[in-house]
Each structure stands twice: as structure tokens, then as C-alpha cells.
Amino acid sequence: MITADCGGSNSYRSRLWKLKLQELATQTGKTIHVCHFPPGTSKWNKIEHRLFCHITQNWRGRPLTSLQVVINLIRNTTTTQGLEVEARLDPNLYKTGIKVTDQELDTIAIERNSFHGEWNYIIKPKAVS
């Protein structure tokens, strides 16, 4: 089960997001259930809600002068309840502007939920030939 915001790279409208989820489902042999939060409701995301308030408290008033400073501030976030955050720089370069054709989109084994199927859907693994 993946819960995701409605915008950004994991938007419910993103063709590439769904295509890559299809690749993951097929690679792992697992069905992936996806539920997008409606627009403007990312505060309902429990991880985001419980994590980012502590991160912003940790770096309050400190200038974010480099990626390493940001990573260190995130990594050093803890709470008295035992929250520990792991963060590291991903040095990979990712291609931008990838277009997904209608034909590629049609190959996705997607099953839309009867309740807001644009936001709630299942992507099933495909048989590897």
C-alpha cells in the first residue's frame, strides 16, 4: 500500500509514476495498492505530519547553505519518543522530461477503485516473458 500526495512526481496524473509502479510490481511479483490524498490534504499523511514538524524544529534558524547541511540537519533529527531519521544524498543522475506514450500507458495492468478511481487504484504484476 502506497499513500501519496496528489501533486508532484507521484501525482495521480503522472504517467511515468504509474509506468514505474508497473515495472516495480512486475519485478517484485507484488500487487501495489495506491491511494492518493485529495488535493490540499497532504497534512493527512501521517509520516509527513509526524516527521516534518520535528525536522523543521531541528533546523529552525539555521541557514541551509549546502545539500550536506540539509542532509545533516535531517539526519540529526530525533524525538524523546525514539524517532530517528535516516538521510543520505542520492548521487545518481536521473533523466528528466521522460514522455510516456499512450501505447505504454495502455500496457499498465491498472484496476481502478469504484471510489475515486483516479486516486485509488491497484497495479498488478504482469507475466514476464
MMTF fields as JSON, N, C-alpha, C and O atoms, coordinates in Angstrom:
{
  "mmtfVersion": "1.0.0",
  "mmtfProducer": "UNKNOWN",
  "numBonds": 515,
  "numAtoms": 516,
  "numGroups": 129,
  "numChains": 1,
  "numModels": 1,
  "chainsPerModel": [1],
  "groupsPerChain": [129],
  "chainIdList": ["A"],
  "bondAtomList": [4, 2, 8, 6, 12, 10, 16, 14, 20, 18, 24, 22, 28, 26, 32, 30, 36, 34, 40, 38, 44, 42, 48, 46, 52, 50, 56, 54, 60, 58, 64, 62, 68, 66, 72, 70, 76, 74, 80, 78, 84, 82, 88, 86, 92, 90, 96, 94, 100, 98, 104, 102, 108, 106, 112, 110, 116, 114, 120, 118, 124, 122, 128, 126, 132, 130, 136, 134, 140, 138, 144, 142, 148, 146, 152, 150, 156, 154, 160, 158, 164, 162, 168, 166, 172, 170, 176, 174, 180, 178, 184, 182, 188, 186, 192, 190, 196, 194, 200, 198, 204, 202, 208, 206, 212, 210, 216, 214, 220, 218, 224, 222, 228, 226, 232, 230, 236, 234, 240, 238, 244, 242, 248, 246, 252, 250, 256, 254, 260, 258, 264, 262, 268, 266, 272, 270, 276, 274, 280, 278, 284, 282, 288, 286, 292, 290, 296, 294, 300, 298, 304, 302, 308, 306, 312, 310, 316, 314, 320, 318, 324, 322, 328, 326, 332, 330, 336, 334, 340, 338, 344, 342, 348, 346, 352, 350, 356, 354, 360, 358, 364, 362, 368, 366, 372, 370, 376, 374, 380, 378, 384, 382, 388, 386, 392, 390, 396, 394, 400, 398, 404, 402, 408, 406, 412, 410, 416, 414, 420, 418, 424, 422, 428, 426, 432, 430, 436, 434, 440, 438, 444, 442, 448, 446, 452, 450, 456, 454, 460, 458, 464, 462, 468, 466, 472, 470, 476, 474, 480, 478, 484, 482, 488, 486, 492, 490, 496, 494, 500, 498, 504, 502, 508, 506, 512, 510],
  "bondOrderList": [1, 1, 1, 1, 1, 1, 1, 1, 1, 1, 1, 1, 1, 1, 1, 1, 1, 1, 1, 1, 1, 1, 1, 1, 1, 1, 1, 1, 1, 1, 1, 1, 1, 1, 1, 1, 1, 1, 1, 1, 1, 1, 1, 1, 1, 1, 1, 1, 1, 1, 1, 1, 1, 1, 1, 1, 1, 1, 1, 1, 1, 1, 1, 1, 1, 1, 1, 1, 1, 1, 1, 1, 1, 1, 1, 1, 1, 1, 1, 1, 1, 1, 1, 1, 1, 1, 1, 1, 1, 1, 1, 1, 1, 1, 1, 1, 1, 1, 1, 1, 1, 1, 1, 1, 1, 1, 1, 1, 1, 1, 1, 1, 1, 1, 1, 1, 1, 1, 1, 1, 1, 1, 1, 1, 1, 1, 1, 1],
  "groupList": [{"groupName": "MET", "atomNameList": ["N", "CA", "C", "O"], "elementList": ["N", "C", "C", "O"], "formalChargeList": [0, 0, 0, 0], "bondAtomList": [1, 0, 2, 1, 3, 2], "bondOrderList": [1, 1, 2], "singleLetterCode": "M", "chemCompType": "L-PEPTIDE LINKING"}, {"groupName": "ILE", "atomNameList": ["N", "CA", "C", "O"], "elementList": ["N", "C", "C", "O"], "formalChargeList": [0, 0, 0, 0], "bondAtomList": [1, 0, 2, 1, 3, 2], "bondOrderList": [1, 1, 2], "singleLetterCode": "I", "chemCompType": "L-PEPTIDE LINKING"}, {"groupName": "THR", "atomNameList": ["N", "CA", "C", "O"], "elementList": ["N", "C", "C", "O"], "formalChargeList": [0, 0, 0, 0], "bondAtomList": [1, 0, 2, 1, 3, 2], "bondOrderList": [1, 1, 2], "singleLetterCode": "T", "chemCompType": "L-PEPTIDE LINKING"}, {"groupName": "ALA", "atomNameList": ["N", "CA", "C", "O"], "elementList": ["N", "C", "C", "O"], "formalChargeList": [0, 0, 0, 0], "bondAtomList": [1, 0, 2, 1, 3, 2], "bondOrderList": [1, 1, 2], "singleLetterCode": "A", "chemCompType": "L-PEPTIDE LINKING"}, {"groupName": "ASP", "atomNameList": ["N", "CA", "C", "O"], "elementList": ["N", "C", "C", "O"], "formalChargeList": [0, 0, 0, 0], "bondAtomList": [1, 0, 2, 1, 3, 2], "bondOrderList": [1, 1, 2], "singleLetterCode": "D", "chemCompType": "L-PEPTIDE LINKING"}, {"groupName": "CYS", "atomNameList": ["N", "CA", "C", "O"], "elementList": ["N", "C", "C", "O"], "formalChargeList": [0, 0, 0, 0], "bondAtomList": [1, 0, 2, 1, 3, 2], "bondOrderList": [1, 1, 2], "singleLetterCode": "C", "chemCompType": "L-PEPTIDE LINKING"}, {"groupName": "GLY", "atomNameList": ["N", "CA", "C", "O"], "elementList": ["N", "C", "C", "O"], "formalChargeList": [0, 0, 0, 0], "bondAtomList": [1, 0, 2, 1, 3, 2], "bondOrderList": [1, 1, 2], "singleLetterCode": "G", "chemCompType": "PEPTIDE LINKING"}, {"groupName": "SER", "atomNameList": ["N", "CA", "C", "O"], "elementList": ["N", "C", "C", "O"], "formalChargeList": [0, 0, 0, 0], "bondAtomList": [1, 0, 2, 1, 3, 2], "bondOrderList": [1, 1, 2], "singleLetterCode": "S", "chemCompType": "L-PEPTIDE LINKING"}, {"groupName": "ASN", "atomNameList": ["N", "CA", "C", "O"], "elementList": ["N", "C", "C", "O"], "formalChargeList": [0, 0, 0, 0], "bondAtomList": [1, 0, 2, 1, 3, 2], "bondOrderList": [1, 1, 2], "singleLetterCode": "N", "chemCompType": "L-PEPTIDE LINKING"}, {"groupName": "TYR", "atomNameList": ["N", "CA", "C", "O"], "elementList": ["N", "C", "C", "O"], "formalChargeList": [0, 0, 0, 0], "bondAtomList": [1, 0, 2, 1, 3, 2], "bondOrderList": [1, 1, 2], "singleLetterCode": "Y", "chemCompType": "L-PEPTIDE LINKING"}, {"groupName": "ARG", "atomNameList": ["N", "CA", "C", "O"], "elementList": ["N", "C", "C", "O"], "formalChargeList": [0, 0, 0, 0], "bondAtomList": [1, 0, 2, 1, 3, 2], "bondOrderList": [1, 1, 2], "singleLetterCode": "R", "chemCompType": "L-PEPTIDE LINKING"}, {"groupName": "LEU", "atomNameList": ["N", "CA", "C", "O"], "elementList": ["N", "C", "C", "O"], "formalChargeList": [0, 0, 0, 0], "bondAtomList": [1, 0, 2, 1, 3, 2], "bondOrderList": [1, 1, 2], "singleLetterCode": "L", "chemCompType": "L-PEPTIDE LINKING"}, {"groupName": "TRP", "atomNameList": ["N", "CA", "C", "O"], "elementList": ["N", "C", "C", "O"], "formalChargeList": [0, 0, 0, 0], "bondAtomList": [1, 0, 2, 1, 3, 2], "bondOrderList": [1, 1, 2], "singleLetterCode": "W", "chemCompType": "L-PEPTIDE LINKING"}, {"groupName": "LYS", "atomNameList": ["N", "CA", "C", "O"], "elementList": ["N", "C", "C", "O"], "formalChargeList": [0, 0, 0, 0], "bondAtomList": [1, 0, 2, 1, 3, 2], "bondOrderList": [1, 1, 2], "singleLetterCode": "K", "chemCompType": "L-PEPTIDE LINKING"}, {"groupName": "GLN", "atomNameList": ["N", "CA", "C", "O"], "elementList": ["N", "C", "C", "O"], "formalChargeList": [0, 0, 0, 0], "bondAtomList": [1, 0, 2, 1, 3, 2], "bondOrderList": [1, 1, 2], "singleLetterCode": "Q", "chemCompType": "L-PEPTIDE LINKING"}, {"groupName": "GLU", "atomNameList": ["N", "CA", "C", "O"], "elementList": ["N", "C", "C", "O"], "formalChargeList": [0, 0, 0, 0], "bondAtomList": [1, 0, 2, 1, 3, 2], "bondOrderList": [1, 1, 2], "singleLetterCode": "E", "chemCompType": "L-PEPTIDE LINKING"}, {"groupName": "HIS", "atomNameList": ["N", "CA", "C", "O"], "elementList": ["N", "C", "C", "O"], "formalChargeList": [0, 0, 0, 0], "bondAtomList": [1, 0, 2, 1, 3, 2], "bondOrderList": [1, 1, 2], "singleLetterCode": "H", "chemCompType": "L-PEPTIDE LINKING"}, {"groupName": "VAL", "atomNameList": ["N", "CA", "C", "O"], "elementList": ["N", "C", "C", "O"], "formalChargeList": [0, 0, 0, 0], "bondAtomList": [1, 0, 2, 1, 3, 2], "bondOrderList": [1, 1, 2], "singleLetterCode": "V", "chemCompType": "L-PEPTIDE LINKING"}, {"groupName": "PHE", "atomNameList": ["N", "CA", "C", "O"], "elementList": ["N", "C", "C", "O"], "formalChargeList": [0, 0, 0, 0], "bondAtomList": [1, 0, 2, 1, 3, 2], "bondOrderList": [1, 1, 2], "singleLetterCode": "F", "chemCompType": "L-PEPTIDE LINKING"}, {"groupName": "PRO", "atomNameList": ["N", "CA", "C", "O"], "elementList": ["N", "C", "C", "O"], "formalChargeList": [0, 0, 0, 0], "bondAtomList": [1, 0, 2, 1, 3, 2], "bondOrderList": [1, 1, 2], "singleLetterCode": "P", "chemCompType": "L-PEPTIDE LINKING"}],
  "groupTypeList": [0, 1, 2, 3, 4, 5, 6, 6, 7, 8, 7, 9, 10, 7, 10, 11, 12, 13, 11, 13, 11, 14, 15, 11, 3, 2, 14, 2, 6, 13, 2, 1, 16, 17, 5, 16, 18, 19, 19, 6, 2, 7, 13, 12, 8, 13, 1, 15, 16, 10, 11, 18, 5, 16, 1, 2, 14, 8, 12, 10, 6, 10, 19, 11, 2, 7, 11, 14, 17, 17, 1, 8, 11, 1, 10, 8, 2, 2, 2, 2, 14, 6, 11, 15, 17, 15, 3, 10, 11, 4, 19, 8, 11, 9, 13, 2, 6, 1, 13, 17, 2, 4, 14, 15, 11, 4, 2, 1, 3, 1, 15, 10, 8, 7, 18, 16, 6, 15, 12, 8, 9, 1, 1, 13, 19, 13, 3, 17, 7],
  "groupIdList": [1, 2, 3, 4, 5, 6, 7, 8, 9, 10, 11, 12, 13, 14, 15, 16, 17, 18, 19, 20, 21, 22, 23, 24, 25, 26, 27, 28, 29, 30, 31, 32, 33, 34, 35, 36, 37, 38, 39, 40, 41, 42, 43, 44, 45, 46, 47, 48, 49, 50, 51, 52, 53, 54, 55, 56, 57, 58, 59, 60, 61, 62, 63, 64, 65, 66, 67, 68, 69, 70, 71, 72, 73, 74, 75, 76, 77, 78, 79, 80, 81, 82, 83, 84, 85, 86, 87, 88, 89, 90, 91, 92, 93, 94, 95, 96, 97, 98, 99, 100, 101, 102, 103, 104, 105, 106, 107, 108, 109, 110, 111, 112, 113, 114, 115, 116, 117, 118, 119, 120, 121, 122, 123, 124, 125, 126, 127, 128, 129],
  "secStructList": [7, 3, 3, 3, 7, 1, 1, 4, 4, 4, 7, 6, 6, 7, 2, 2, 2, 2, 2, 2, 2, 2, 2, 2, 2, 2, 2, 2, 6, 7, 7, 3, 3, 3, 3, 3, 7, 7, 6, 6, 7, 4, 4, 4, 7, 2, 2, 2, 2, 2, 2, 2, 2, 2, 2, 2, 2, 2, 2, 6, 6, 7, 7, 7, 7, 1, 2, 2, 2, 2, 2, 2, 2, 2, 2, 6, 7, 5, 7, 6, 6, 7, 7, 5, 7, 7, 7, 7, 7, 7, 7, 7, 7, 7, 7, 7, 7, 7, 7, 7, 7, 2, 2, 2, 2, 2, 6, 7, 7, 3, 3, 3, 7, 1, 1, 1, 6, 6, 6, 3, 3, 3, 3, 7, 7, 7, 7, 7, 7],
  "xCoordList": [0.854, 0.0, 0.893, 1.773, 0.659, 1.377, 0.355, -0.651, 0.607, -0.185, 0.681, 1.858, 0.101, 0.88, 0.061, -1.17, 0.779, 0.122, -0.483, -0.232, -1.276, -1.907, -1.041, -1.338, 0.016, 0.829, 2.256, 2.624, 3.045, 4.455, 4.708, 3.869, 5.877, 6.279, 5.467, 5.43, 4.815, 3.983, 2.496, 1.666, 2.182, 0.812, -0.052, 0.438, -1.317, -2.24, -2.351, -2.823, -1.93, -1.97, -0.679, -0.633, 0.374, 1.685, 1.711, 1.534, 1.929, 2.029, 3.29, 3.265, 4.392, 5.658, 5.571, 6.098, 4.916, 4.715, 4.047, 4.5, 2.974, 2.24, 3.064, 3.047, 3.783, 4.616, 5.712, 5.978, 6.348, 7.406, 6.827, 7.475, 5.615, 4.967, 4.675, 4.79, 4.297, 4.074, 5.359, 5.346, 6.465, 7.755, 8.096, 8.584, 7.84, 8.118, 7.22, 7.692, 5.947, 5.014, 5.447, 5.442, 5.82, 6.232, 7.548, 7.714, 8.475, 9.791, 9.664, 10.342, 8.801, 8.666, 7.614, 7.59, 6.748, 5.651, 4.563, 3.746, 4.54, 3.576, 2.562, 2.893, 1.334, 0.3, 0.507, 0.742, 0.42, 0.64, -0.682, -1.288, -1.114, -2.315, -1.86, -0.94, -2.502, -2.132, -3.349, -4.425, -3.173, -4.206, -3.573, -2.65, -4.07, -3.582, -4.465, -5.688, -3.827, -4.594, -5.231, -4.598, -6.464, -7.08, -6.246, -5.481, -6.378, -5.605, -5.785, -6.895, -4.676, -4.705, -4.785, -4.999, -4.62, -4.784, -3.544, -3.651, -2.368, -1.168, -0.914, -0.168, -1.538, -1.386, -1.954, -1.639, -2.785, -3.327, -2.299, -2.5, -1.217, -0.162, 0.541, 1.261, 0.333, 0.831, 2.341, 2.852, 3.056, 4.513, 4.943, 5.767, 4.382, 4.737, 4.389, 5.188, 3.207, 2.738, 3.6, 3.919, 3.974, 4.729, 6.223, 6.915, 6.731, 8.169, 8.611, 9.559, 7.939, 8.442, 8.376, 9.182, 7.446, 7.411, 8.678, 9.184, 9.198, 10.43, 11.654, 12.584, 11.65, 12.766, 12.836, 13.914, 11.696, 11.724, 12.105, 12.748, 11.731, 12.171, 13.683, 14.342, 14.224, 15.659, 16.479, 17.556, 15.993, 16.814, 16.359, 16.839, 15.45, 14.946, 16.093, 16.911, 16.137, 17.125, 18.501, 19.389, 18.694, 19.997, 19.945, 19.019, 20.916, 20.908, 21.207, 22.116, 20.443, 20.621, 21.566, 21.129, 22.862, 23.883, 24.372, 25.025, 24.069, 24.516, 23.639, 22.919, 23.72, 22.985, 23.453, 22.64, 24.75, 25.263, 24.729, 24.453, 24.578, 23.996, 22.553, 22.144, 21.792, 20.393, 20.334, 19.549, 21.156, 21.162, 21.531, 20.898, 22.539, 22.946, 21.846, 21.618, 21.163, 20.072, 18.932, 18.353, 18.61, 17.558, 18.005, 17.247, 19.23, 19.767, 19.851, 19.706, 20.082, 20.243, 18.929, 18.939, 17.812, 16.502, 16.116, 16.119, 15.787, 15.31, 14.206, 14.034, 13.466, 12.469, 12.656, 13.357, 12.027, 12.101, 11.348, 11.574, 10.443, 9.699, 10.492, 10.019, 11.689, 12.541, 12.612, 13.196, 12.026, 12.117, 13.568, 14.228, 14.051, 15.367, 15.177, 14.41, 15.865, 15.702, 16.991, 18.088, 16.835, 17.991, 17.904, 16.845, 18.996, 19.033, 20.414, 21.429, 20.43, 21.702, 21.471, 20.36, 22.513, 22.444, 22.419, 23.217, 21.51, 21.461, 22.285, 21.854, 23.458, 24.337, 23.948, 24.577, 22.927, 22.526, 21.972, 21.362, 22.192, 21.589, 20.389, 20.481, 19.277, 18.053, 17.642, 17.69, 17.243, 16.812, 15.504, 14.611, 15.404, 14.178, 13.451, 14.02, 12.213, 11.442, 11.056, 10.807, 11.0, 10.629, 9.141, 8.303, 8.826, 7.436, 6.95, 7.662, 5.745, 5.12, 4.026, 3.12, 4.12, 3.157, 1.831, 1.744, 0.81, -0.491, -0.386, -1.036, 0.441, 0.612, 1.258, 0.839, 2.27, 2.898, 1.903, 1.848, 1.123, 0.125, -0.907, -1.36, -1.271, -2.257, -1.747, -2.548, -0.434, 0.12, 0.094, 0.39, -0.253, -0.256, -1.463, -2.595, -1.213, -2.275, -2.879, -2.614, -3.689, -4.259, -5.732, -6.469, -6.138, -7.536, -7.976, -7.482, -8.898, -9.335, -10.423, -11.315, -10.33, -11.323, -12.616, -12.585, -13.747, -15.027, -15.177, -15.951, -14.439, -14.459, -13.241, -12.113, -13.463, -12.391, -11.253, -10.121, -11.57, -10.597, -9.384, -8.353, -9.494, -8.324, -7.298, -6.107, -7.75, -6.871, -6.565, -5.547, -7.423, -7.307, -7.307, -8.289, -6.207, -6.099, -5.105, -4.344, -5.142, -4.243, -3.473, -4.045, -2.177, -1.365, -0.856, -0.181, -1.199, -0.863, 0.365, 0.608, 1.137, 2.311, 1.876, 0.82, 2.701, 2.442, 3.377, 4.462, 2.951, 3.794, 5.013, 4.899, 6.183, 7.423, 7.653, 7.65, 7.854, 8.049, 9.507, 9.844],
  "yCoordList": [-1.175, 0.0, 1.228, 1.376, 2.086, 3.355, 4.464, 4.488, 5.388, 6.598, 7.719, 7.828, 8.548, 9.579, 10.863, 10.843, 11.976, 13.25, 13.238, 12.329, 14.248, 14.345, 15.079, 15.046, 15.737, 16.521, 16.022, 15.046, 16.699, 16.363, 15.147, 14.756, 14.557, 13.444, 12.178, 11.298, 12.074, 10.898, 11.252, 10.652, 12.216, 12.663, 11.558, 10.693, 11.598, 10.615, 10.801, 9.901, 11.937, 12.187, 11.802, 11.783, 11.494, 11.22, 9.862, 8.823, 9.887, 8.655, 7.879, 6.655, 8.611, 7.959, 7.265, 6.165, 7.892, 7.296, 5.931, 4.953, 5.867, 4.612, 3.585, 2.399, 4.04, 3.113, 2.508, 1.309, 3.33, 2.82, 1.925, 0.963, 2.226, 1.326, -0.02, -1.064, 0.011, -1.244, -2.044, -3.255, -1.389, -2.079, -2.683, -3.811, -1.936, -2.445, -3.639, -4.641, -3.54, -4.641, -5.895, -6.989, -5.739, -6.886, -7.465, -8.682, -6.585, -7.035, -7.792, -8.799, -7.313, -7.938, -9.039, -9.856, -9.062, -10.026, -9.665, -10.514, -8.427, -7.976, -7.007, -6.197, -7.107, -6.152, -4.9, -4.987, -3.74, -2.468, -1.713, -1.391, -1.437, -0.639, 0.805, 1.065, 1.738, 3.151, 3.959, 3.804, 4.826, 5.771, 7.153, 7.39, 8.069, 9.446, 10.277, 10.141, 11.14, 12.077, 13.091, 13.496, 13.508, 14.526, 15.813, 16.039, 16.646, 17.892, 18.715, 18.854, 19.255, 20.116, 19.391, 20.031, 18.071, 17.322, 16.527, 15.538, 16.938, 16.162, 16.126, 15.277, 17.054, 17.022, 15.742, 15.404, 15.027, 13.763, 12.638, 11.58, 12.85, 11.85, 11.751, 12.667, 10.641, 10.511, 10.639, 11.245, 10.082, 10.168, 11.612, 12.127, 12.258, 13.654, 14.517, 15.351, 14.315, 15.12, 14.924, 15.889, 13.683, 13.384, 13.619, 13.816, 13.603, 13.72, 15.156, 15.629, 15.851, 17.142, 18.219, 19.15, 18.124, 19.13, 19.044, 20.069, 17.836, 17.672, 18.114, 18.7, 17.836, 18.269, 19.795, 20.368, 20.455, 21.92, 22.526, 23.576, 21.901, 22.384, 22.248, 23.123, 21.157, 20.901, 21.923, 22.314, 22.364, 23.268, 24.725, 25.568, 25.014, 26.377, 27.358, 27.17, 28.398, 29.458, 29.155, 30.005, 27.984, 27.639, 27.843, 27.362, 28.541, 28.718, 27.404, 26.668, 27.125, 25.91, 26.249, 26.609, 26.129, 26.61, 25.567, 25.914, 24.306, 23.26, 22.021, 21.9, 21.11, 19.848, 19.077, 18.465, 19.099, 18.355, 18.916, 18.155, 20.234, 20.843, 20.365, 20.004, 20.363, 19.91, 18.449, 18.094, 17.608, 16.179, 15.968, 15.166, 16.668, 16.531, 16.982, 16.339, 18.07, 18.536, 17.524, 17.27, 16.95, 15.927, 14.69, 14.147, 14.245, 13.024, 13.145, 12.148, 14.345, 14.542, 14.83, 15.245, 14.618, 14.826, 13.605, 12.481, 13.829, 12.768, 13.336, 14.552, 12.457, 12.886, 12.073, 11.061, 12.523, 11.785, 10.465, 9.567, 10.339, 9.09, 8.065, 6.949, 8.43, 7.464, 7.595, 6.74, 8.653, 8.851, 9.118, 9.978, 8.377, 8.617, 8.693, 7.919, 9.611, 9.827, 9.446, 9.805, 8.715, 8.377, 9.223, 9.305, 9.843, 10.647, 10.533, 10.507, 10.466, 10.458, 11.003, 10.945, 11.523, 12.078, 10.95, 10.015, 11.046, 10.106, 10.727, 11.708, 10.172, 10.793, 10.488, 10.996, 9.672, 9.298, 10.495, 11.392, 10.491, 11.482, 10.825, 9.703, 11.52, 10.971, 11.786, 13.016, 11.077, 11.713, 12.457, 11.948, 13.639, 14.425, 14.479, 14.161, 14.879, 15.051, 13.758, 13.748, 12.661, 11.372, 11.399, 11.704, 11.087, 11.057, 9.615, 8.733, 9.384, 8.069, 8.149, 8.977, 7.292, 7.306, 6.686, 6.008, 6.935, 6.322, 4.8, 4.105, 4.283, 2.836, 2.268, 1.219, 2.95, 2.495, 2.549, 1.634, 3.611, 3.761, 2.637, 2.147, 2.237, 1.168, -0.197, -1.108, -0.359, -1.651, -1.823, -2.907, -0.777, -0.853, -1.658, -1.383, -2.65, -3.51, -2.81, -3.171, -1.811, -0.984, -1.323, -1.513, -1.393, -1.659, -0.514, -0.359, 0.277, 1.465, 1.108, 0.309, 1.716, 1.529, 2.228, 3.221, 1.712, 2.341, 3.706, 4.54, 3.943, 5.244, 6.041, 5.713, 7.062, 7.917, 7.095, 7.132, 6.367, 5.508, 6.237, 5.617, 7.552, 8.314, 8.444, 8.609, 8.371, 8.493, 7.151, 7.014, 6.174, 4.884, 3.772, 3.575, 3.055, 2.02, 0.944, 1.104, -0.141, -1.279, -1.499, -1.463, -1.727, -2.105, -3.514, -3.778, -4.414, -5.828, -6.189, -5.612, -7.143, -7.576, -8.231, -8.86, -8.075, -8.728, -9.92, -9.936, -10.907, -12.077, -11.657, -10.949, -12.103, -11.782, -12.852, -14.045, -12.413, -13.393, -13.579, -14.369],
  "zCoordList": [0.0, 0.0, 0.0, 0.849, -0.945, -1.033, -0.881, -1.589, 0.043, 0.125, -0.425, -0.08, -1.277, -1.948, -2.057, -2.05, -2.156, -2.406, -3.803, -4.594, -4.093, -5.41, -6.424, -7.618, -5.981, -6.904, -6.975, -6.32, -7.771, -7.877, -8.746, -9.558, -8.561, -9.431, -9.192, -10.053, -8.033, -7.766, -7.844, -7.161, -8.671, -8.864, -9.461, -10.189, -9.149, -9.728, -11.238, -11.932, -11.755, -13.197, -13.902, -15.132, -13.143, -13.735, -14.429, -13.795, -15.713, -16.487, -16.101, -15.975, -15.917, -15.584, -14.223, -14.059, -13.254, -11.925, -12.06, -11.466, -12.837, -12.989, -13.763, -13.436, -14.787, -15.563, -14.688, -14.769, -13.852, -12.972, -11.877, -11.465, -11.399, -10.441, -11.089, -10.448, -12.367, -13.088, -13.158, -12.94, -13.458, -13.51, -12.15, -12.078, -11.067, -9.721, -9.397, -8.86, -9.715, -9.449, -10.193, -9.628, -11.448, -12.258, -11.74, -11.663, -11.387, -10.889, -9.566, -9.359, -8.675, -7.349, -7.321, -6.401, -8.321, -8.32, -7.322, -6.966, -6.87, -5.859, -6.459, -7.324, -5.988, -6.346, -5.51, -4.305, -6.142, -5.445, -5.366, -6.389, -4.156, -3.919, -3.711, -2.935, -4.403, -4.317, -3.923, -4.5, -2.932, -2.522, -2.471, -1.692, -3.306, -3.306, -2.387, -2.391, -1.597, -0.797, -1.742, -2.717, -1.477, -2.33, -2.323, -1.385, -3.335, -3.385, -2.111, -1.597, -1.612, -0.429, 0.895, 1.925, 0.908, 2.157, 2.542, 3.266, 2.073, 2.399, 3.902, 4.388, 4.642, 6.104, 6.702, 7.843, 5.951, 6.427, 6.352, 6.948, 5.636, 5.509, 6.866, 7.263, 7.573, 8.942, 9.036, 9.978, 8.082, 8.126, 7.941, 8.697, 6.934, 6.683, 7.889, 8.316, 8.428, 9.554, 10.802, 11.496, 11.083, 12.299, 12.15, 13.148, 10.93, 10.706, 10.452, 11.078, 9.544, 9.102, 10.168, 10.142, 11.103, 12.174, 13.016, 13.473, 13.228, 14.005, 13.21, 13.765, 11.926, 11.082, 11.058, 11.216, 10.862, 10.802, 12.144, 12.174, 13.253, 14.561, 14.699, 15.26, 14.191, 14.303, 13.52, 13.969, 12.355, 11.56, 11.637, 10.879, 12.537, 12.702, 12.94, 13.84, 12.125, 12.309, 11.73, 11.789, 11.183, 10.61, 9.099, 8.446, 8.539, 7.079, 6.358, 6.74, 5.327, 4.538, 3.386, 2.292, 3.651, 2.721, 1.724, 0.74, 1.961, 1.035, 1.231, 2.222, 0.266, 0.404, 1.63, 2.325, 1.903, 3.058, 4.366, 5.294, 4.458, 5.66, 5.83, 6.933, 4.751, 4.808, 5.244, 6.123, 4.637, 4.968, 6.427, 7.114, 6.907, 8.314, 9.265, 10.29, 8.945, 9.811, 9.84, 10.896, 8.698, 8.655, 9.422, 10.226, 9.175, 9.795, 11.315, 12.023, 11.816, 13.261, 13.98, 15.139, 13.317, 13.925, 14.75, 14.248, 16.003, 16.903, 17.789, 17.876, 18.438, 19.42, 20.693, 20.703, 21.752, 23.016, 22.928, 23.738, 21.94, 21.755, 20.944, 20.729, 20.493, 19.81, 18.296, 17.631, 17.741, 16.292, 15.91, 16.495, 14.931, 14.354, 12.849, 12.277, 12.215, 10.788, 10.072, 10.498, 8.979, 8.149, 6.888, 6.266, 6.514, 5.292, 4.671, 5.367, 3.348, 2.634, 1.239, 0.714, 0.653, -0.687, -1.706, -1.635, -2.636, -3.747, -4.877, -5.482, -5.167, -6.163, -7.609, -8.537, -7.807, -9.167, -9.924, -9.341, -11.212, -12.095, -12.759, -13.257, -12.763, -13.324, -14.543, -14.539, -15.571, -16.8, -16.546, -15.87, -17.083, -16.942, -18.281, -19.325, -18.233, -19.455, -20.136, -21.342, -19.389, -19.98, -20.331, -19.481, -21.552, -22.014, -22.084, -22.565, -21.606, -21.668, -22.727, -22.635, -23.72, -24.822, -24.391, -23.367, -25.19, -24.93, -24.972, -24.191, -25.896, -26.011, -24.743, -24.255, -24.207, -22.962, -21.813, -20.992, -21.753, -20.696, -20.753, -19.719, -21.961, -22.125, -21.67, -21.459, -21.515, -21.085, -19.567, -19.066, -18.836, -17.375, -16.904, -17.302, -16.056, -15.517, -14.298, -13.152, -14.583, -13.519, -13.343, -14.31, -12.084, -11.737, -10.842, -9.725, -11.333, -10.59, -9.578, -9.861, -8.397, -7.347, -7.754, -8.481, -7.289, -7.614, -6.948, -7.417, -5.849, -5.184, -5.63, -5.264, -6.402, -6.92, -7.513, -7.03, -8.55, -9.209, -9.758, -10.019, -9.937, -10.37, -9.243, -9.509, -7.984, -6.825, -6.166, -5.489, -6.354, -5.672, -6.708, -7.424, -6.779, -7.801, -7.38, -6.426, -8.116, -7.897, -9.193, -10.282, -9.062, -10.215, -9.952, -8.957, -10.873, -10.711, -11.527, -12.588, -11.033, -11.813, -13.112, -13.186, -14.127, -15.403, -15.526, -14.943, -16.283, -16.524, -17.331, -18.332, -16.88, -17.585, -18.635, -18.333, -19.884, -20.957, -21.289, -22.171]
}
